[in-house]
Amino acid sequence: MEIARATEIFDRLYADVPAYEIAQSEKKRMGMQDLSTTYGEILPQAFHEVLSAVSPREGEVFFDLGSGTGKATLLAALAFPFSRSVGIELLPGLGDAARQVLGRFDAEVRPGLSPEYQQRKIEYLDGDFLRYDLSEADVVFAHGTCYPHEVIGQLGVKLAELRPGSRVVFVGHTFDTPELKFLRMMLMKTDWGSALAALYERA
């Protein structure tokens, strides 16, 4: 699907989702005010550009670590040929919002799309992404601008479990993981400014 059409669908589904308010409410409810849970959003065109740089292929699996209200996960499913797109989010209220949007997508949008989109799986999981098995992933995206160093280190170790040839787009920091071959840096626009995205391939 062309990014313009994907963005049109995206904008319609998320027009009434108060993501920042949900994030703040959830952080307060769970007593998680640290920077690692800072909420930020991707911009469709910028996300499309950075993900295109790792050349997603037909039938691959996409994971978004810290998926919030599910925007990157849904865009990945619309704009790239992934067979499965998975978002993992620590704050349950954000995951609930993502699943509500997915319900609307399944009811209002998916039936009108071409057959290839009927089989694509989109799912949102609650919890700590460090505790999930990521070995199925072909492309991993993480917007980790506010991740503390210990989480970045743990994630770097976790991503060493990926299959050879898998790619990683990590926004905000770099990894010092021998198994991850550095490909390039890209400037990625966000809703709050710009950040550097580091692209890797599992050696």
Helices and strands as residue ranges (DSSP letters): H 3-14, H 19-30, G 35-37, H 44-52, E 61-65, H 71-79, E 84-89, H 92-104, I 105-109, G 110-112, H 115-118, E 121-126, G 129-131, E 139-143, H 149-159, E 167-171, E 180-190, E 193-202
